[in-house]
């Protein structure tokens, strides 16, 4: 064997190298994803530090991320790796500079990234002063210089400005780039990080990290109603005199919604201003308010909008009014509204599209007692927080004016001031702060109002603080089974829950007639809910004065209710069970599952004792409610006649035929049951039970496919009892039919037709259609189709038409006799021409038998039956 010498490299070596490269690629991919996530959260780069073959990027939250170039296969030991290349444009000469030591030193490439200015022209002669022009529109944005890149042969390429082309053009340097190098370009507000051939933009400042998107559908600030103080003496307001001519604006105006990305940006901590195209600032303060719509699991805060949405309003200042007193002139240029852009921390972040409206002209309307006095979040005035600040708004619409209130504040006056002090309740402007002492308490607050016409007004309004709450103790409640009756009840185990003091606070009713104390309890709220959806149609309350009661609570010593607990008689330790009953219906959204029951004893609105239990709500089984009628069923199969020709199986109102009611549910209405098909692509059905079968259910004249179905019985809410699935076996209405001839309820073996009428070329009725009901004096007579042990008229009564019924003569003593069925009657005819009639039987023959076959077609199903017609002398 001849061999040649060579080098052998195992596949394992290549595998290790490939794995190493893949690990580096994955590491960079994960690092970039982490940086992009931080940028999305509003973070920015604070520094980039060199490391071997790359950089460490430090973000504003203090986190660090390493980005490295991809190493090739290992070779002999060499020098330590160098930091990644960094690029920048010199701020003085605008030349491209590079650093290979992490920014410690910079090398000028001599390539300028900015075009040179042209020579200055000769000065022109001054012209006549002209009228001020209208503000110009913003110019086109300048072009960003592209980042450096690496040429195909491995050299750095930078970009310089070409004045003739009015664009940047590339220029290759003599600097060799390292393979798979990571490099960064400083772009002022941004760092461009190039990794593995892709560029990533990282902001260097908070402003650069934030992208403001303006809702351009609503760009008009203001719309406020305004007026002026007209009294020569002015008006006293908040300890100061507002002189005549003072401009007053309504205390609300139209707001503009903007979207800020990232949502964590604290817009109300920034300097916001409106600026026009000439660089002039509007005489107005821009006030941002976070739209604090909390996301699930995230509490809303005051300075960060959890959705990124903010409302912007403007407070106008230094108001200037036209000489005729009809308009505010600050925000107009001649007859047009000035266009403003939004500026954040000195940087314009929106188009020049905002305007400030001056609202209604000098309005002179008095404020009256029809004030709209509400909390700022439109919550109830009678459920104010006693632990936090409650902010209010005061408005009044009048005529066509949206609001004529310029300013307002709240105070407690006279005796209410003493009560507020005792309750540690304070009023500051339009904010009221409560305390633990105020829980459940009412107070009357005086609302002081200044109208836009310079006139003041006062009114008194009532407020109430929410009641105090207590921690809920644990109790046990048996699972609840949904009931169908009007009254619903539940037994609650409260053994050892209520103390002597608690029981003393439970109000009881004395029965003057019997002189006994009742076991009925008042003063409770009962909440039964699943994921904030109540079990019943409304909250359950047992009120002492019976004004709001919609349930009854009764106390017992034992679960079986054999011994009542009497308030004022029995010891608290004997109160072991409370039963509630109500006539309320179930909530339309309530469904089976785990619920929480909370039973709260209250003194007015303050909680005294609260207990809670988790339990399940379920429905009774179908078998508890309904029983199969065994004479109808064949196991789990029930057969129904169908008219195959029109593909319909009608089982309307059949629920009551299939099932009977159990004793506990005897009041149910069977017609409430809903019929449902199960996994059927061949049929459709109504809830009433009309099934439409598609054509391919039939095959070769036989019903091919049975139908799987079930019933659902609604119990209220989303509670439903479902029957076991069952099989419907459709069969044709003409399956197994026979012909029978009735003579006064007696079935004859043949139809006798006496000779004499003759067959003279036209049809003669030999057997009339079935009549009668089978009862006395209403006997069956005539020809019948016998189905399901009952006679029926041949024809439309079977659900098929005359066109689908035919008759033919099978055997006869006469060659030219034919038969037909018409409206359920059997007719014979002599087919010979003229008036020829049949001859009477000759000799000893007294009759001739003619066999007639009747055929009924029901779709593809064909059924036949024979019968004898006997012709006698």
MOCORCOR-V350785 format. One record per residue. N is the residue number from 1. NEAR is the number of other C-alpha atoms within 12 Angstrom. D_FIRST is the distance of its C-alpha to the first C-alpha in Angstrom with 1 decimal. Layout:
[[N/NEAR/D_FIRST] [N/NEAR/D_FIRST]]
This chain:
[[1/3/0.0] [2/4/3.8] [3/5/6.6] [4/7/10.3] [5/6/13.1] [6/6/15.9] [7/6/18.7] [8/10/18.7] [9/9/22.2] [10/10/23.1] [11/10/25.4] [12/11/27.9] [13/14/28.5] [14/16/29.3] [15/14/31.5] [16/16/33.4] [17/20/34.1] [18/19/35.2] [19/17/37.4] [20/19/38.9] [21/23/39.7] [22/17/41.2] [23/18/43.3] [24/25/44.7] [25/23/45.5] [26/19/47.1] [27/22/49.1] [28/30/50.5] [29/24/51.3] [30/18/53.2] [31/25/54.9] [32/30/56.1] [33/17/57.4] [34/24/59.3] [35/33/60.9] [36/25/61.8] [37/18/63.5] [38/29/65.5] [39/36/66.6] [40/26/67.6] [41/27/69.8] [42/34/71.6] [43/34/69.7] [44/36/68.9] [45/37/66.8] [46/24/68.7] [47/27/65.9] [48/37/62.3] [49/30/60.8] [50/30/57.5] [51/26/54.6] [52/25/51.0] [53/33/49.6] [54/36/52.5] [55/35/56.1] [56/32/58.2] [57/37/60.8] [58/27/64.1] [59/32/66.4] [60/24/70.1] [61/19/69.9] [62/15/68.0] [63/21/64.6] [64/24/61.5] [65/30/58.3] [66/32/55.1] [67/40/53.2] [68/41/50.0] [69/37/47.5] [70/32/43.9] [71/26/41.5] [72/20/38.1] [73/16/34.9] [74/15/35.4] [75/9/34.7] [76/6/35.7] [77/8/39.2] [78/8/41.8] [79/9/45.5] [80/9/47.5] [81/21/47.8] [82/25/50.9] [83/30/53.5] [84/38/53.4] [85/47/55.1] [86/41/58.8] [87/39/60.8] [88/39/64.6] [89/33/67.3] [90/24/69.7] [91/15/73.2] [92/13/75.0] [93/18/73.1] [94/22/71.0] [95/27/67.8] [96/38/64.4] [97/34/63.4] [98/34/60.2] [99/27/59.4] [100/33/56.1] [101/25/57.7] [102/29/59.3] [103/26/62.5] [104/15/63.5] [105/15/63.4] [106/20/63.4] [107/22/62.3] [108/22/64.3] [109/28/62.1] [110/22/65.2] [111/30/64.8] [112/28/68.0] [113/36/67.8] [114/28/71.5] [115/22/73.4] [116/15/76.2] [117/9/79.8] [118/7/81.8] [119/6/84.8] [120/7/88.0] [121/7/90.6] [122/6/94.3] [123/6/96.4] [124/7/98.5] [125/6/102.3] [126/7/103.2] [127/6/104.2] [128/6/106.9] [129/7/106.1] [130/7/104.9] [131/6/104.9] [132/10/102.1] [133/11/99.3] [134/17/97.6] [135/22/94.5] [136/14/91.4] [137/19/88.3] [138/19/85.3] [139/10/83.0] [140/6/79.4] [141/8/76.9] [142/11/75.0] [143/13/71.2] [144/18/68.8] [145/29/66.5] [146/26/62.8] [147/36/60.6] [148/42/58.0] [149/38/54.5] [150/32/51.1] [151/21/50.0] [152/13/46.7] [153/16/45.6] [154/18/46.7] [155/20/50.2] [156/31/53.4] [157/28/55.8] [158/34/59.5] [159/34/62.4] [160/33/65.7] [161/27/68.9] [162/19/69.5] [163/15/73.2] [164/10/73.0] [165/10/70.5] [166/13/72.3] [167/19/69.0] [168/24/66.2] [169/24/63.4] [170/23/60.1] [171/27/59.3] [172/25/55.9] [173/26/56.1] [174/17/54.1] [175/25/53.2] [176/19/49.5] [177/28/49.1] [178/28/46.7] [179/25/44.1] [180/26/45.4] [181/36/48.6] [182/42/51.6] [183/49/54.9] [184/44/58.6] [185/39/61.4] [186/34/65.0] [187/28/67.3] [188/21/70.5] [189/22/71.2] [190/29/67.5] [191/31/64.1] [192/32/61.3] [193/41/58.1] [194/33/54.9] [195/35/51.9] [196/29/48.5] [197/23/50.1] [198/21/53.2] [199/21/56.7] [200/26/59.1] [201/28/62.8] [202/40/64.4] [203/36/68.1] [204/29/69.6] [205/24/73.1] [206/32/74.8] [207/31/76.3] [208/30/73.0] [209/33/71.6] [210/33/74.3] [211/29/74.7] [212/31/78.2] [213/22/78.5] [214/27/82.1] [215/22/83.6] [216/19/85.0] [217/13/87.0] [218/20/89.5] [219/31/90.2] [220/31/94.0] [221/38/95.2] [222/34/98.8] [223/31/101.1] [224/37/103.4] [225/40/107.1] [226/44/109.2] [227/39/112.8] [228/38/115.1] [229/33/117.6] [230/25/121.0] [231/19/123.5] [232/14/125.4] [233/15/125.1] [234/21/121.4] [235/27/119.8] [236/20/119.1] [237/22/115.6] [238/17/113.7] [239/7/116.4] [240/9/116.4] [241/17/118.4] [242/26/116.6] [243/19/118.9] [244/20/119.9] [245/26/117.3] [246/30/114.3] [247/37/111.5] [248/44/110.2] [249/40/107.0] [250/43/106.1] [251/32/103.9] [252/34/101.0] [253/34/99.2] [254/27/96.4] [255/30/93.0] [256/34/89.7] [257/29/86.4] [258/33/83.3] [259/31/79.8] [260/37/78.2] [261/30/74.5] [262/31/73.4] [263/35/76.0] [264/33/76.1] [265/34/77.8] [266/30/81.2] [267/38/83.2] [268/27/86.6] [269/18/85.6] [270/20/85.1] [271/20/87.6] [272/29/88.2] [273/34/90.4] [274/42/91.2] [275/35/91.0] [276/33/92.0] [277/26/90.4] [278/20/92.7] [279/23/91.6] [280/19/94.8] [281/25/94.6] [282/35/96.5] [283/25/99.6] [284/28/97.9] [285/24/95.8] [286/37/92.6] [287/28/92.3] [288/34/89.0] [289/28/89.1] [290/33/85.9] [291/30/85.8] [292/23/85.0] [293/22/83.5] [294/19/81.4] [295/15/78.0] [296/9/77.1] [297/8/76.6] [298/13/77.7] [299/15/81.3] [300/20/83.0] [301/21/84.1] [302/20/86.8] [303/24/84.8] [304/30/81.6] [305/32/81.5] [306/29/79.0] [307/28/78.4] [308/37/78.5] [309/32/81.8] [310/36/84.8] [311/30/88.4] [312/37/89.9] [313/37/93.7] [314/37/95.9] [315/32/99.0] [316/35/101.2] [317/22/103.1] [318/18/105.6] [319/25/106.8] [320/23/108.7] [321/25/111.1] [322/18/112.4] [323/10/116.1] [324/11/117.0] [325/22/115.4] [326/19/113.3] [327/26/109.8] [328/38/107.4] [329/29/106.2] [330/27/103.5] [331/37/100.6] [332/25/101.9] [333/18/101.7] [334/15/104.6] [335/12/104.3] [336/16/100.6] [337/26/98.7] [338/35/96.5] [339/34/92.8] [340/37/91.1] [341/37/87.5] [342/41/86.5] [343/30/85.7] [344/29/83.9] [345/21/84.1] [346/17/84.9] [347/24/82.1] [348/26/82.9] [349/27/80.8] [350/30/82.3] [351/27/83.6] [352/29/87.3] [353/28/88.5] [354/38/90.7] [355/36/94.5] [356/41/97.4] [357/35/100.0] [358/40/103.6] [359/33/104.6] [360/29/108.0] [361/31/110.9] [362/33/113.4] [363/36/113.9] [364/27/117.2] [365/33/116.7] [366/28/117.9] [367/36/115.6] [368/24/117.0] [369/21/116.3] [370/21/113.6] [371/28/111.0] [372/27/107.4] [373/34/106.7] [374/26/103.1] [375/24/100.3] [376/20/97.7] [377/16/95.1] [378/17/97.7] [379/20/97.6] [380/20/100.8] [381/29/103.8] [382/25/104.3] [383/27/100.9] [384/38/100.6] [385/32/98.3] [386/31/100.2] [387/22/97.2] [388/19/96.1] [389/22/97.8] [390/35/99.2] [391/27/99.4] [392/31/101.9] [393/32/102.5] [394/41/106.0] [395/36/106.4] [396/34/109.0] [397/25/108.8] [398/23/112.0] [399/15/112.7] [400/14/109.8] [401/28/108.7] [402/28/105.5] [403/40/106.8] [404/48/110.0] [405/45/109.2] [406/41/108.6] [407/34/108.3] [408/37/108.9] [409/33/108.8] [410/34/109.6] [411/33/112.1] [412/30/113.8] [413/23/117.5] [414/14/120.5] [415/15/119.8] [416/26/116.3] [417/21/115.5] [418/17/116.7] [419/22/114.6] [420/30/111.5] [421/22/112.0] [422/18/112.4] [423/23/109.2] [424/23/107.3] [425/38/106.8] [426/30/106.8] [427/28/107.0] [428/20/105.5] [429/25/105.7] [430/29/104.2] [431/27/102.3] [432/38/103.6] [433/31/101.9] [434/37/102.7] [435/27/102.4] [436/22/102.0] [437/24/105.8] [438/33/105.8] [439/32/103.7] [440/28/105.5] [441/34/108.4] [442/28/110.3] [443/36/111.5] [444/29/113.5] [445/35/112.1] [446/29/114.0] [447/39/112.2] [448/35/113.5] [449/41/112.8] [450/40/113.3] [451/42/113.4] [452/44/112.2] [453/37/115.9] [454/40/116.7] [455/35/118.5] [456/31/117.6] [457/31/117.6] [458/26/117.1] [459/27/116.3] [460/23/115.4] [461/28/112.4] [462/23/111.3] [463/36/107.9] [464/31/106.5] [465/37/103.6] [466/30/101.1] [467/30/101.7] [468/30/100.0] [469/23/97.0] [470/19/96.0] [471/15/92.8] [472/20/92.3] [473/22/92.3] [474/24/90.2] [475/27/91.7] [476/28/90.5] [477/32/91.0] [478/24/90.1] [479/24/87.9] [480/27/90.1] [481/27/90.0] [482/34/91.1] [483/33/94.5] [484/29/96.2] [485/21/99.8] [486/16/101.8] [487/19/101.9] [488/24/98.8] [489/28/98.7] [490/30/96.6] [491/34/97.3] [492/39/96.3] [493/32/96.0] [494/33/97.7] [495/26/98.4] [496/22/99.0] [497/30/98.4] [498/32/101.9] [499/20/104.2] [500/18/108.0] [501/15/108.2] [502/25/105.9] [503/33/108.0] [504/21/111.1] [505/25/109.7] [506/35/108.9] [507/29/111.9] [508/28/113.7] [509/25/116.3] [510/18/119.6] [511/14/120.9] [512/9/124.7] [513/9/125.3] [514/9/123.8] [515/9/124.0] [516/18/120.4] [517/22/117.5] [518/26/114.7] [519/32/111.0] [520/33/110.0] [521/43/108.1] [522/39/108.4] [523/37/106.7] [524/41/103.1] [525/37/100.3] [526/39/97.5] [527/32/94.2] [528/37/91.6] [529/33/88.6] [530/24/84.9] [531/17/83.1] [532/17/86.5] [533/26/87.5] [534/30/90.6] [535/40/90.9] [536/37/94.4] [537/22/95.8] [538/26/97.4] [539/28/97.7] [540/34/99.7] [541/33/102.8] [542/35/105.6] [543/30/108.4] [544/27/111.6] [545/16/113.9] [546/17/112.0] [547/12/111.7] [548/18/107.9] [549/26/107.2] [550/28/104.7] [551/35/103.9] [552/33/105.7] [553/38/104.6] [554/36/106.2] [555/40/105.8] [556/34/105.4] [557/30/105.1] [558/23/102.7] [559/25/100.0] [560/16/101.9] [561/20/104.8] [562/11/107.3] [563/19/108.9] [564/28/109.5] [565/33/109.3] [566/31/112.7] [567/33/112.7] [568/23/115.6] [569/19/115.8] [570/22/112.4] [571/21/110.4] [572/28/107.3] [573/24/105.1] [574/28/106.1] [575/37/104.5] [576/33/101.3] [577/36/100.6] [578/39/101.3] [579/35/101.1] [580/36/101.0] [581/29/102.0] [582/29/102.0] [583/21/102.7] [584/29/100.2] [585/31/97.5] [586/34/93.8] [587/25/92.2] [588/20/90.7] [589/21/87.4] [590/31/87.3] [591/30/84.5] [592/31/83.3] [593/23/81.4] [594/25/82.1] [595/29/85.5] [596/31/87.3] [597/42/91.0] [598/35/93.0] [599/44/96.6] [600/39/98.6] [601/39/102.2] [602/31/103.9] [603/27/107.2] [604/28/107.7] [605/28/104.4] [606/28/103.3] [607/27/101.0] [608/30/102.3] [609/32/99.7] [610/30/96.5] [611/34/94.2] [612/30/91.1] [613/29/88.9] [614/26/85.7] [615/27/85.9] [616/24/84.5] [617/31/86.3] [618/24/85.3] [619/29/86.8] [620/26/88.0] [621/23/85.7] [622/27/86.5] [623/20/87.5] [624/22/90.0] [625/30/91.7] [626/33/91.3] [627/26/91.2] [628/27/89.9] [629/20/92.5] [630/15/91.1] [631/15/92.9] [632/21/90.9] [633/20/87.4] [634/17/85.0] [635/15/82.8] [636/23/81.3] [637/24/82.1] [638/31/85.3] [639/29/86.1] [640/33/87.8] [641/27/89.3] [642/32/88.0] [643/34/89.0] [644/38/85.7] [645/31/86.9] [646/23/87.2] [647/31/84.3] [648/32/86.5] [649/36/86.7] [650/32/89.8] [651/31/90.0] [652/24/92.5] [653/22/94.5] [654/28/92.6] [655/35/91.7] [656/23/95.0] [657/22/94.5] [658/31/91.1] [659/30/92.1] [660/27/95.2] [661/23/96.0] [662/19/96.0] [663/13/99.2] [664/17/98.0] [665/22/97.2] [666/17/100.0] [667/18/101.1] [668/24/97.9] [669/21/98.1] [670/28/95.5] [671/22/95.6] [672/24/93.9] [673/32/90.6] [674/31/87.9] [675/34/85.8] [676/32/82.0] [677/32/79.2] [678/23/75.8] [679/14/72.5] [680/21/73.9] [681/17/72.6] [682/22/74.8] [683/27/78.2] [684/26/80.5] [685/31/83.5] [686/22/86.5] [687/25/87.5] [688/24/90.4] [689/30/88.3] [690/25/88.1] [691/33/84.6] [692/28/83.4] [693/33/80.7] [694/24/78.4] [695/21/78.2] [696/20/75.0] [697/30/76.4] [698/28/77.9] [699/15/76.0] [700/12/77.1] [701/22/80.7] [702/23/79.8] [703/34/79.4] [704/23/75.7] [705/22/75.3] [706/27/77.3] [707/35/78.1] [708/30/77.2] [709/33/79.9] [710/31/81.7] [711/36/84.9] [712/31/85.4] [713/32/88.7] [714/29/89.6] [715/35/91.4] [716/27/92.0] [717/26/89.8] [718/25/86.2] [719/29/86.8] [720/28/85.9] [721/32/85.7] [722/26/83.1] [723/32/83.4] [724/23/80.5] [725/22/78.7] [726/26/80.1] [727/25/79.5] [728/37/82.0] [729/27/81.9] [730/33/83.6] [731/34/85.4] [732/38/87.4] [733/39/91.2] [734/42/91.5] [735/31/89.2] [736/22/91.1] [737/30/94.3] [738/28/97.1] [739/42/100.4] [740/38/103.6] [741/38/107.2] [742/32/109.7] [743/26/113.5] [744/21/115.1] [745/24/112.1] [746/16/111.7] [747/22/108.6] [748/23/109.4] [749/19/107.1] [750/28/108.1] [751/36/109.9] [752/27/113.2] [753/27/114.5] [754/23/117.9] [755/22/118.5] [756/16/121.2] [757/22/119.5] [758/26/117.5] [759/33/114.5] [760/22/116.0] [761/21/112.9] [762/23/112.4] [763/24/110.6] [764/28/112.6] [765/28/111.8] [766/34/111.4] [767/39/110.0] [768/29/110.8] [769/31/108.3] [770/35/108.2] [771/28/111.0] [772/22/112.2] [773/20/110.5] [774/21/111.1] [775/12/113.9] [776/10/117.5] [777/12/119.3] [778/14/115.9] [779/19/114.4] [780/29/111.2] [781/30/112.1] [782/37/110.0] [783/44/106.4] [784/42/103.7] [785/42/100.0] [786/28/99.4] [787/24/96.6] [788/19/95.9] [789/13/99.0] [790/19/101.1] [791/31/102.7] [792/34/102.1] [793/38/103.4] [794/45/101.0] [795/32/99.8] [796/23/99.4] [797/22/100.2] [798/34/96.7] [799/30/95.1] [800/30/94.4] [801/24/96.5] [802/25/98.6] [803/20/96.1] [804/28/93.5] [805/34/96.0] [806/32/96.8] [807/34/98.8] [808/29/98.7] [809/32/100.7] [810/23/98.6] [811/22/101.4] [812/24/105.0] [813/23/107.9] [814/26/108.1] [815/15/105.6] [816/24/106.3] [817/34/106.3] [818/33/103.9] [819/37/103.5] [820/31/102.7] [821/39/102.7] [822/29/104.7] [823/26/105.3] [824/35/104.6] [825/34/107.0] [826/42/106.2] [827/32/107.7] [828/37/108.0] [829/33/109.0] [830/28/109.9] [831/22/107.9] [832/19/110.4] [833/13/112.4] [834/11/116.1] [835/14/118.2] [836/16/116.9] [837/22/117.1] [838/27/115.7] [839/23/117.9] [840/22/119.0] [841/20/117.4] [842/12/119.2] [843/9/120.6] [844/10/119.6] [845/14/116.7] [846/17/117.7] [847/25/114.5] [848/28/111.2] [849/27/108.0] [850/32/105.7] [851/28/102.3] [852/33/101.2] [853/28/97.7] [854/40/97.3] [855/34/93.8] [856/39/92.9] [857/31/89.8] [858/37/88.4] [859/33/85.5] [860/26/83.0] [861/28/84.8] [862/26/87.1] [863/29/89.9] [864/26/92.6] [865/31/95.7] [866/28/98.2] [867/33/101.9] [868/33/104.8] [869/38/107.8] [870/28/110.7] [871/32/113.3] [872/25/116.6] [873/21/120.0]]
